[in-house]
Each structure stands twice: as structure tokens, then as C-alpha cells.
Amino acid sequence: MKWFGLLCVAVLASPSIQGADSKAPGDEQHVPAVESNASASAIVALPPVLRKCEPSDDVVFKLPGPPPPAAPATVDAPATEVRLTPPPPDPDRPAMRRPKRDYPPDFERNSAEFLSQQIGIWSQVEARILLGEALRQRPALGDDQTVNGEILAFSDPTGRYRELELDFDRDTGLFRTLFVYPFSMTWQQCRHAFGTNVRSTQANKGRTFYSYLDRRLDVLVDGTGRVISLGMY
């Protein structure tokens, strides 16, 4: 009985021993693979001293720079104020006044009489110095309707007359005739001021041309008796 038990144990153990000694055709390929992995582990493995045990430095420090430019201040535009009535007068507001120009006393007393005394003396330069720039100009015509001069129109700085016209000779350039246009003057007032020694001539549009015989003065009067102009030469 003891022998039979030992025989059974030997039979059962024989396949294991046989499997351990024998090699399957595919078993030779597994051994180099194990050896290769062991070699790779030996090469990659580093000693503790060379191992990187601290985390990577990924902290960024930003140095302070100049402060950003201040944004420009915005000023709200005032709303347009519309007034239907003029504002009340402000006595403290300074008044803008042009300084009054000084004129010769004789000119301020009677501008027409003063200018008539400059006939044959003045040129256009002197006239512009006293009267300023001309309002307009037109050619002067002779009896044969040819241009023989130039007439410049000026406003009267004294305000005595509505307008003054100065006629300048084309050849000499000298002042030769003055035309005065009054604001309001009648033929009766003219007769009272200058007399009645005149010669009358009928003109167009119902006008009458009066020439004084004792002075260098011509007067043009319309049909209603209103003086249109005074001509001094």
C-alpha cells in the first residue's frame, strides 16, 4: 500500500517536471523580450540625486511700469439757448464804440462848402484820405458824350448830406466838379439860401435845371419842387 501511494505521487508529479524541463516552440521568443525590458529599465532609471523632485518653475513676475495715461476730461457742450425776446440791458457791460475821427472844423461845419474850396487842388488821393473808400464810380461824359473823367461817390462822414460825388478830370487827374445830394431840400429853400439870380432849362422827366449867374452853382429840381442835386464847379 505504501508503495502504491508513492507511485501515484510520482505519476502526478512527472508532467510538472516534464513541463519545466521541456520548452515549447514559442517559449524561446519570450525570454529575449524579458531581458530587453530589464535592460531598458536599467538604462532609464536614474539615481535619486539626478532625479527631478521639484516642480517646474512656471511663476511669471511682472515689473511695475509707468501709470497709464489719464483719459481726457470730457466737457459737456452747453445747450443752445434760444431767446424769443432780447435780453434786458446790462449797464455794467462795456460798450464797443469806435473812436470818433477828427475832421477839419470847416468840413464838419459844412462838408459841401469845404469840398467846393478844394476844386482844382485835390486829386483822388486826397479825397480818399478824408472821405475813405469810394462807394462806387462811373465815367464822366462831356457834351459830345465822350468820356473825359471819372466820378467817385462817397458817403458824407458828417451826415449832413446823403451822398457826395467828386468828378476828376481824366487828363490832369484834378478834382473839377462836386455833386451834392441832400436828404430833403426844396427849391424854395435853395432860393432862400443862394438867391434867385438863375437861368432855367427844362430837362427830361419833368425836371428843371437851374444855373446861377452870380456863382458856380447848378441845381437840378424834380417836378414836385424837390432838389435832386447841387452841382458846384
LINNORLIN-V466247 format. One record per backbone hydrogen bond with DSSP energy under -1.0 kcal/mol. CO is the residue of the C=O (numbers start at 1). NH is the residue of the N-H. E is the energy in kcal/mol with one decimal. If there is no record, write none. Layout:
CO_NH_E + CO_NH_E
This chain:
1_5_-1.9 + 2_6_-1.7 + 3_7_-2.0 + 4_8_-1.9 + 5_9_-1.8 + 6_10_-2.1 + 7_11_-2.2 + 8_12_-2.3 + 9_13_-1.7 + 10_14_-1.2 + 13_17_-1.9 + 14_18_-2.7 + 15_19_-2.7 + 16_20_-1.8 + 17_21_-1.9 + 18_22_-2.5 + 24_27_-1.7 + 30_34_-1.5 + 31_35_-2.2 + 32_36_-2.5 + 33_37_-2.1 + 34_38_-2.0 + 35_39_-2.1 + 36_40_-2.4 + 37_41_-2.2 + 38_42_-1.7 + 39_43_-1.9 + 40_44_-2.5 + 41_45_-1.6 + 90_93_-1.2 + 104_108_-2.1 + 105_109_-2.0 + 106_110_-2.0 + 110_114_-2.1 + 111_115_-2.4 + 112_116_-2.2 + 115_118_-1.7 + 118_121_-2.1 + 118_122_-2.1 + 122_175_-2.7 + 123_127_-1.7 + 124_128_-2.3 + 125_129_-1.8 + 126_130_-1.7 + 127_131_-2.9 + 128_132_-1.8 + 136_153_-2.6 + 138_151_-3.2 + 140_148_-2.6 + 140_149_-1.0 + 142_145_-1.8 + 146_142_-2.4 + 148_170_-2.4 + 149_140_-2.1 + 150_168_-3.0 + 151_138_-2.3 + 152_166_-2.8 + 153_135_-3.2 + 154_164_-3.0 + 156_159_-1.4 + 163_181_-2.3 + 164_154_-3.5 + 165_179_-2.8 + 166_152_-2.6 + 167_176_-3.1 + 167_177_-1.3 + 168_150_-2.2 + 169_173_-1.4 + 174_169_-2.7 + 175_120_-3.7 + 177_167_-2.9 + 178_232_-3.3 + 179_165_-2.6 + 180_230_-2.4 + 181_162_-1.8 + 181_163_-1.2 + 185_227_-3.1 + 186_190_-2.0 + 187_191_-2.4 + 188_192_-1.9 + 189_193_-1.9 + 190_194_-2.8 + 191_195_-1.9 + 196_198_-2.0 + 197_213_-2.5 + 199_211_-2.7 + 201_209_-3.7 + 204_207_-1.3 + 207_203_-2.8 + 208_221_-2.7 + 209_201_-2.2 + 210_219_-3.1 + 211_199_-2.1 + 215_217_-1.8 + 217_212_-2.6 + 218_231_-3.4 + 219_210_-3.3 + 220_228_-3.2 + 220_229_-1.2 + 221_208_-2.8 + 222_225_-1.7 + 225_187_-2.4 + 226_222_-2.6 + 229_220_-2.3 + 230_180_-2.9 + 231_218_-2.5 + 232_178_-3.3
